[in-house]
Amino acid sequence: MEHIVIIGNGISGVTVARHVRKLSDKRITIISAETDYFFSRTALMYIYMGHMKFEHTQPYENWFWKKNRIELVKGYVKQVHTSENKVALADGTSIDYDKLVIATGSKPNKFGWPGQDLEGVQGLYSKQDLDNLEKFAPDKEQCKRAVIVGGGLIGIEMAEMLRSRKIPVTFLVREDSFWNGVLPAGESALINEHILEHHIDLRLGTNLVEILSDENGKAKAVVTDKGDTIPCDIVGLTAGVSPNVDFLKESDIELGRGVKVNRLLETSAKNVYAIGDCAEQHEAIGNRRPIEAVWYTGRMMGETLAQTLCGNPTEYKPGHWFNSAKFLDVEYQTYGWVFSERGMKDYEQHFHWRHAKEKICITIAFHKESKLFLGINTFGIRMRHELFDKWLTEERSVDYVMEYLKDANFDPEFYKQYEGEIVAKYNSEFGTNINPKKKSWKRIFSNA
Ligand SMILES: Cc1cc2nc3c(=O)[nH]c(=O)nc-3n(C[C@H](O)[C@H](O)[C@H](O)COP(=O)(O)OP(=O)(O)OC[C@H]3O[C@@H](n4cnc5c(N)ncnc54)[C@H](O)[C@@H]3O)c2cc1C
């Protein structure tokens, strides 16, 4: 019986395992070093914040794996020997494979800062990171201040976590406005304000120079390039992640920043595949990045690869880009492409609306000449994914999107709706006379 060996029990690894099991009787083994069972990494913050227990982040009961004949091995793969179809584990054992799937995720970036390996300096990625946070920042008495380095989605999550225990947080962000490599200026400014209003000491345009140690090898302060020394008990390194592929450096599998794959998710080595955060497309798909470190793309790659492994070669086609996240209590959604000023295409034009008082705004990107709708970002308004996906596929114009914007709103009924105001601003800016259509459930369901 063919043996499929998967390294990594994150969303990518377990998805490919579950789908291979649905489609076949093959022998399946998942090897992973972090935890015994799959858990939802995106929910790590809610454990620290007391909303969930670790067990609640495990989507499957512990009996699930045995019942589905998915063998679990706890161990660290130290090398892959493709010529022998074998993986070598750190405990000296080895496992033979017929097909190997590398799904080893990411690791937090470290940029060689002096003091980056001290005690009390950590990323927020693994279950062990969560345990360390609990150890070094259990409460505001034992952790008088935390410093977070790197403004992105994980940095702001870490800030929210620490603030939930009233721990003072200083947030060093290299850019002069939060996440402005991704967000257009108006949105980035809104998030700057929101962070400050949550009593987080946001320091924009500030770099970490060094982390100072106490006499026991534990972090005691950070030094910034503005000449400040900030005493602290914990330092969070959240300046992005990169593929967790160092253990493959001795192998003959082609690496770039991640494991290089083609559209079938095949690596340069025969019968070896890579999926999820650690995979890097030779050629980026559309405007997507060659490495996509998001949850749903890991799941999609897992589903796609299962088809190929079970005799139905299938290319990875993720469709239109979308994503969602939370900046403290402000929800963010994005569909299609809305680039920041830094990444904006020459044909791209933006329409931005912001609520006068609340942290609510939208930005719509469209083609300057053809008015083709390119994408939308929303903060504080929930939108219907299926509708935007459909409008992008149908290549609708921005005027059409404005006309039917009320259909796309997904906020609960009692929420205030702003589409009238949004369209009025659009009309006055672009000299149009669009009359937004009343929300129609018939249209919405016929679109579903
Ligand atoms: C705090 C946090 C919040 C996030 N929030 C969101 C979100 O809201 N939305 C979103 O889309 N994405 C989010 N992400 C990103 C998302 O979690 C990842 O894209 C996703 O988990 C990647 O899944 P994966 O299966 O590719 O890898 P991983 O989940 O990293 O799993 C890989 C596993 O392989 C193990 N492993 C690595 N190397 C070896 C080896 N040599 N031997 C054995 N085992 C090994 C690792 O220990 C790990 O357990 C978040 C990430 C973090 C850290």
Ligand as a Chemical Component Dictionary entry (heavy atoms), coordinates in Angstrom:
data_LIG
# 
_chem_comp.id                   LIG 
_chem_comp.type                 NON-POLYMER 
_chem_comp.pdbx_formal_charge   0 
_chem_comp.three_letter_code    LIG 
# 
loop_
_chem_comp_atom.comp_id 
_chem_comp_atom.atom_id 
_chem_comp_atom.alt_atom_id 
_chem_comp_atom.type_symbol 
_chem_comp_atom.charge 
_chem_comp_atom.model_Cartn_x 
_chem_comp_atom.model_Cartn_y 
_chem_comp_atom.model_Cartn_z 
_chem_comp_atom.pdbx_ordinal 
LIG C1  C1  C 0 -0.866 34.265 15.960 1  
LIG C2  C2  C 0 -1.266 33.980 14.543 2  
LIG C3  C3  C 0 -2.490 34.430 14.070 3  
LIG C4  C4  C 0 -2.862 34.179 12.759 4  
LIG N1  N1  N 0 -4.075 34.628 12.316 5  
LIG C5  C5  C 0 -4.453 34.391 11.044 6  
LIG C6  C6  C 0 -5.727 34.818 10.564 7  
LIG O1  O1  O 0 -6.508 35.437 11.290 8  
LIG N2  N2  N 0 -6.078 34.514 9.278  9  
LIG C7  C7  C 0 -5.226 33.838 8.450  10 
LIG O2  O2  O 0 -5.564 33.583 7.294  11 
LIG N3  N3  N 0 -4.017 33.400 8.883  12 
LIG C8  C8  C 0 -3.616 33.667 10.141 13 
LIG N4  N4  N 0 -2.382 33.239 10.579 14 
LIG C9  C9  C 0 -1.540 32.480 9.647  15 
LIG C10 C10 C 0 -1.966 31.019 9.627  16 
LIG O3  O3  O 0 -2.090 30.570 10.937 17 
LIG C11 C11 C 0 -0.956 30.208 8.854  18 
LIG O4  O4  O 0 -0.989 30.655 7.499  19 
LIG C12 C12 C 0 -1.258 28.716 8.883  20 
LIG O5  O5  O 0 -1.370 28.242 10.199 21 
LIG C13 C13 C 0 -0.156 27.941 8.174  22 
LIG O6  O6  O 0 -0.486 26.590 8.196  23 
LIG P1  P1  P 0 0.539  25.487 7.753  24 
LIG O7  O7  O 0 -0.186 24.177 7.888  25 
LIG O8  O8  O 0 1.120  25.799 6.431  26 
LIG O9  O9  O 0 1.738  25.557 8.801  27 
LIG P2  P2  P 0 1.756  25.517 10.390 28 
LIG O10 O10 O 0 0.444  25.812 10.974 29 
LIG O11 O11 O 0 2.903  26.353 10.796 30 
LIG O12 O12 O 0 2.095  23.991 10.710 31 
LIG C14 C14 C 0 3.349  23.458 10.451 32 
LIG C15 C15 C 0 3.720  22.473 11.537 33 
LIG O13 O13 O 0 4.886  21.770 11.130 34 
LIG C16 C16 C 0 5.762  21.627 12.238 35 
LIG N5  N5  N 0 7.135  21.478 11.747 36 
LIG C17 C17 C 0 7.905  22.403 11.146 37 
LIG N6  N6  N 0 9.096  21.880 10.798 38 
LIG C18 C18 C 0 9.079  20.605 11.209 39 
LIG C19 C19 C 0 10.024 19.534 11.131 40 
LIG N7  N7  N 0 11.218 19.703 10.551 41 
LIG N8  N8  N 0 9.673  18.348 11.693 42 
LIG C20 C20 C 0 8.453  18.162 12.254 43 
LIG N9  N9  N 0 7.528  19.140 12.336 44 
LIG C21 C21 C 0 7.839  20.338 11.811 45 
LIG C22 C22 C 0 5.569  22.931 12.991 46 
LIG O14 O14 O 0 6.024  22.799 14.324 47 
LIG C23 C23 C 0 4.071  23.128 12.879 48 
LIG O15 O15 O 0 3.390  22.466 13.894 49 
LIG C24 C24 C 0 -1.990 33.469 11.893 50 
LIG C25 C25 C 0 -0.771 33.016 12.372 51 
LIG C26 C26 C 0 -0.404 33.267 13.672 52 
LIG C27 C27 C 0 0.921  32.772 14.152 53 
# 
loop_
_chem_comp_bond.comp_id 
_chem_comp_bond.atom_id_1 
_chem_comp_bond.atom_id_2 
_chem_comp_bond.value_order 
_chem_comp_bond.pdbx_ordinal 
LIG C1  C2  SING 1  
LIG C2  C3  SING 2  
LIG C2  C26 DOUB 3  
LIG C3  C4  DOUB 4  
LIG C4  N1  SING 5  
LIG C4  C24 SING 6  
LIG N1  C5  DOUB 7  
LIG C5  C6  SING 8  
LIG C5  C8  SING 9  
LIG C6  O1  DOUB 10 
LIG C6  N2  SING 11 
LIG N2  C7  SING 12 
LIG C7  O2  DOUB 13 
LIG C7  N3  SING 14 
LIG N3  C8  DOUB 15 
LIG C8  N4  SING 16 
LIG N4  C9  SING 17 
LIG N4  C24 SING 18 
LIG C9  C10 SING 19 
LIG C10 O3  SING 20 
LIG C10 C11 SING 21 
LIG C11 O4  SING 22 
LIG C11 C12 SING 23 
LIG C12 O5  SING 24 
LIG C12 C13 SING 25 
LIG C13 O6  SING 26 
LIG O6  P1  SING 27 
LIG P1  O7  DOUB 28 
LIG P1  O8  SING 29 
LIG P1  O9  SING 30 
LIG O9  P2  SING 31 
LIG P2  O10 DOUB 32 
LIG P2  O11 SING 33 
LIG P2  O12 SING 34 
LIG O12 C14 SING 35 
LIG C14 C15 SING 36 
LIG C15 O13 SING 37 
LIG C15 C23 SING 38 
LIG O13 C16 SING 39 
LIG C16 N5  SING 40 
LIG C16 C22 SING 41 
LIG N5  C17 SING 42 
LIG N5  C21 SING 43 
LIG C17 N6  DOUB 44 
LIG N6  C18 SING 45 
LIG C18 C19 SING 46 
LIG C18 C21 DOUB 47 
LIG C19 N7  SING 48 
LIG C19 N8  DOUB 49 
LIG N8  C20 SING 50 
LIG C20 N9  DOUB 51 
LIG N9  C21 SING 52 
LIG C22 O14 SING 53 
LIG C22 C23 SING 54 
LIG C23 O15 SING 55 
LIG C24 C25 DOUB 56 
LIG C25 C26 SING 57 
LIG C26 C27 SING 58 
# 
